[in-house]
């Protein structure tokens, strides 16, 4: 009964909130790494490093509600595409397998997120400073690392008000990513990204 009450309370709060929209566009750096097991019978003796580093672009859109101008709760959709280089135990083999072209990475994710404006009631310019965190289910990979997994994304930035409801500004963010692939010989798949870009918000 208590869980049902909290569930209804959450949606009542969300229903009373104002509409919130967030769009981010940014160049990004992506790093992926994993452990390759040469011999699955002897895990500790035959481990090699596999890595990927790429440069590309990142876009995310968020739709939700803003509660009292302080907390935004929303659903997040994001797409990231990069081009880069693999390195590690089989760099030469991978270069031949892509006919000399640089391999790429692509990730699509979606999940819930929260943005907080901690200085919203301040009369100073810092009132448009914000902090964001989101948790996403991710599909994709690069350099044979990744297939499905999840990430935690952290973001901060500053906005300038352009009209009564609309804001634009800059944002800097990072994520911590973990994935699981189909190849049983590639394990401990993980990575991170860093990006700096433009943000547009309606609140």
Number of C-alpha atoms within 10 A of each C-alpha: 6 7 8 9 9 11 11 12 12 11 11 11 12 18 14 12 19 15 17 19 18 18 18 20 18 20 17 22 21 25 20 25 26 24 20 23 19 14 12 13 9 10 12 9 11 13 19 14 14 22 23 24 23 23 21 18 19 23 19 18 19 23 19 21 23 25 18 11 16 15 19 25 21 23 18 21 18 18 17 22 22 20 20 19 20 24 16 15 15 14 14 11 9 19 16 10 10 10 9 9 13 14 21 20 25 19 19 18 20 21 18 17 21 19 19 19 17 16 15 18 12 10 8 9 12 15 17 19 18 20 17 17 17 20 20 21 19 23 18 20 23 26 23 23 27 30 18 18 19 20 21 17 19 18 18 17 18 18 21 16 13 10 9 8 10 14 18 19 18 17 22 17 19 19 19 15 21 21 23 19 18 12 12 10 15 22 20 15 23 21 21 18 20 20 20 20 18 17 22 18 19 18 18
